[in-house]
C-alpha cells in the first residue's frame, strides 16, 4: 500500500509587507497573523519579520494545564515551567530549547498569556544555524484580533488545533 505524501501547509498574503495572511492545508484555509514587519527573505534576529521559505515541522509543545493534548502525527511534548528558547545569537544554544534560568537571553515558553498554549516548532535557522538569523519561529496561538507577531505565524486556538491534526512527519510550511 502506497503512503500519502506529507501535507504542505501554505502561507500567503497580499504583499510582503502585510501583517495578515492565510494558511492553507488541503481544503482548510484560515486567516493568520504574520510578523509586525511582514515577510522577509533575509530574516534577522529581532526584525519582526516572518521568514520566507520552506520550513519543516519539527514538533509540537502544549500547556497541559491549559489545554488537552492535541492530536497530531508529530511528536507532542508538554511545556514545562523551566522551558525556554535561546535568542542570544552569540550563545552556543542559539535557537534551541534551553532550561531556565539560562545565563544568556532566552524566551520563556511557559507564558502568563495563552500565546504559547500550543506551539508548532519550525526548522527555520536550525541546520546550519546562522548567528543572528532569527530564532523561535513558531506557529502559535494568536492574540485577540489577530495582532501581528514578532515574526511567527499565529492563529486562533481552534484553527491551530485543526491544522496540527493534519501535520505529520515530513510536513512542511511554505511561506511566500
FENGIPE-V69762 format. One record per residue. N is the residue number from 1. RES is the residue in one letter. PHI is phi as a letter, one per 40 degrees, with the letter a starting at -180 (NA if undefined). D_FIRST is the distance of its C-alpha to the first C-alpha in whole Angstrom. Layout:
N RES PHI D_FIRST
N RES PHI D_FIRST
This chain:
1 X NA 0
2 X c 4
3 X c 6
4 X c 10
5 X c 13
6 X c 15
7 X c 18
8 X b 21
9 X c 24
10 X b 27
11 X b 31
12 X b 34
13 X a 37
14 X c 40
15 X a 42
16 X c 41
17 X c 44
18 X c 43
19 X b 42
20 X b 40
21 X a 37
22 X b 34
23 X b 30
24 X b 27
25 X a 23
26 X f 21
27 X c 24
28 X c 26
29 X b 29
30 X b 32
31 X c 35
32 X a 36
33 X c 39
34 X b 39
35 X c 41
36 X c 45
37 X b 45
38 X g 42
39 X b 40
40 X b 41
41 X c 39
42 X b 41
43 X c 41
44 X b 44
45 X d 45
46 X g 46
47 X c 46
48 X g 45
49 X b 42
50 X c 38
51 X c 37
52 X c 35
53 X i 32
54 X b 28
55 X b 28
56 X c 25
57 X c 25
58 X b 26
59 X a 27
60 X b 28
61 X b 32
62 X a 33
63 X c 37
64 X c 36
65 X c 40
66 X b 39
67 X b 36
68 X c 33
69 X d 30
70 X c 28
71 X c 24
72 X a 22
73 X c 19
74 X b 22
75 X d 24
76 X b 27
77 X b 30
78 X c 34
79 X c 37
80 X b 39
81 X d 43
82 X c 44
83 X c 41
84 X b 41
85 X b 40
86 X c 43
87 X b 44
88 X c 47
89 X d 46
90 X c 48
91 X c 46
92 X c 44
93 X b 42
94 X d 42
95 X g 39
96 X b 37
97 X c 38
98 X b 41
99 X c 43
100 X c 46
101 X c 49
102 X b 48
103 X c 51
104 X b 49
105 X c 48
106 X a 45
107 X c 44
108 X c 44
109 X c 40
110 X c 42
111 X c 44
112 X c 46
113 X c 45
114 X b 41
115 X d 40
116 X b 38
117 X c 37
118 X a 33
119 X b 32
120 X b 29
121 X c 30
122 X b 30
123 X c 30
124 X c 33
125 X f 35
126 X b 34
127 X a 33
128 X c 36
129 X c 38
130 X b 41
131 X d 44
132 X g 45
133 X c 41
134 X h 41
135 X b 39
136 X f 38
137 X c 36
138 X b 34
139 X b 32
140 X a 35
141 X c 36
142 X c 39
143 X c 43
144 X d 44
145 X g 45
146 X f 42
147 X c 44
148 X d 43
149 X b 42
150 X c 43
151 X i 40
152 X c 37
153 X b 35
154 X b 36
155 X b 35
156 X d 36
157 X d 35
158 X d 33
159 X c 31
160 X c 30
161 X d 29
162 X c 26
163 X c 26
164 X c 25
165 X c 22
166 X c 20
167 X c 20
168 X a 18
169 X d 18
170 X g 18
171 X c 20
172 X b 23
173 X b 26
174 X b 28
175 X b 32
176 X a 34
